[in-house]
Amino acid sequence: MKNILVTGGAGFIGSHTCVELLNENYNIVILDNLSNSKEGAIERIKTITGKEVKFYKVDLMNLFETEKVFEENQIDAVIHFAGFKAVGESVQKPLEYYENNIGGTFNLIKAMKKYNVKNIVFSSSATVYGVNNKVPYTEDMPTSATNPYGYTKVMIEQILSDIAVSEPEWSIVALRYFNPIGAHESGLIGENPNGIPNNLVPYIAQVALGKLDALRVFGDDYATPDGTGVRDYIHVTDLAKGHLAALKYVEGNPGFQPINLGTGKGSSVLEVLHAYEKACGKELPYNVTPRRAGDIAESYAQTGLAKKLLNWEAKLDIEKMCQDSWNFTIKNPEGM
């Protein structure tokens, strides 16, 4: 398997995965509609790797254009990142999220079936564990969600699982990842959200640059060591390498397999903030505000299955994650 289609390949996790694929001598085709990414990321992927990349500005909602990508390229496997991803926005625009994330995946699967491509690594999420499971989360737990974004991941996993049952030649891995942060150590690619960031570390980065006044900490009364929410943060480069391991796994293992990608331990909001202060060399202001509806105290992975099936584990710690994020931020204060 050498020719890989990467949907959403210009995005945060997608771009880092493309770098790792090219470094391992895979040929890649990127499909991205650039709704929440920049075409400049593709030029930077080329700069980092010194290799050429084929890019299609295509929306998966357009079945004709999606099929054209398969028609023009001999695709062996797909890594599927493309989709809307903001939890808060999904609550405001549920129909758009269901239509885009599920409808786009439908079209991708239709194109794959038509061109006999039966290997796929899907970008799922720890949000599928909902609020009723106890940490650490294991892949055999029941899935649920608390918002439309999370439910799109639950539903797509179900669709992929049903396909694997109905057509046993399909080989599918759903990677449930936790909280990706950091950036490529070159500082050329990193998390580059449009507008005010939704996620913790890009928000802290904007505070460190002086573009935002202070970090909002949603609740400091959780049953955690410092009262703030605990999440399993994983370096995006570790996560990207997990996709390579999953790609090798699907080549010889038919069926549907969910696998957690995390570090197996949690860091609180304040621990991340203090690690970022160390990276940028200054104290950063924060304000405690009420909890957000649906937020839980702790979320972290049981990572044994990734080690067993993929021979993969996270290597980089929270300090390295914050150092690389700050390096990207100071090199790209206005974004990419």
DAFEN-V39205 format. One line per field, one symbol per residue. ss: DSSP state (H for helix, E for strand, L for the rest). phi: phi as a letter, one per 20 degrees, with the letter a starting at -180 (. if undefined). psi: psi as a letter, one per 40 degrees, with the letter a starting at -180 (. if undefined). Layout:
BEGIN
ss->???
phi->???
psi->???
END
This chain:
BEGIN
ss->LLEEEEELLLLHHHHHHHHHHHHLLLEEEEEELLLLLLLHHHHHHHHHHLLLLEEEELLLLLHHHHHHHHHHLLLLEEEELLLLLLHHHHHHLHHHHHHHHHHHHHHHHHHHHHLLLLEEEEEEEHHHELLLLLLLELLLLLLELLLHHHHHHHHHHHHHHHHHHHLLLLEEEEEEELEEELELLLLLLELLLLLLLLLHHHHHHHHHHLLLLLEEEELLLLLLLLLLLEELEEEHHHHHHHHHHHHHHHHHLLEEEEEEELLLLLEEHHHHHHHHHHHHLLLLLEEEELLLLLLLLEELELLHHHHHHHLLLLLLLHHHHHHHHHHHHHHLLLLL
phi->.cddedemfefgfgfffggffffemfeccddbemfcbcfgffffgfffemcececdeceffefgfffffffeceeebcdddgrfcegfffffcffffffffefffgfffgffffdldddbddeebfffemdeeefffdfeffdabcbggffffgffgfgfffffffcfffccddeedecfbnafffmecafcfemffeegfgfggffffnecfafedenccfecgdnefdceecfffgfgfffffffffffccfodcebfcbenbdcegfffgfffgffembfdfbcecfgegnfdfcbbeedfffffedlcbfdeefffgfgfffgfffecfdnf
psi->hdhhhhhfeeacdddddddddddefihihhhhefdfiiddddddddddefiihhhhgihdegdddddddddeighdihhgdhiiehddddddgdddddddddddddddddddddefhehhhhgaieeeeaeeiiiihieeiiiaieidddddddddddddddddddgeeihhhhhgibghaaiiedediahgihahididddddddddeedidihhhghffigideeiihighhhddddddddddddddddegiahhihhhaeeiiiidddddddddddefiihiihhiiiiheiidihiiheddddddefiiidhidddddddddddddefdei.
END
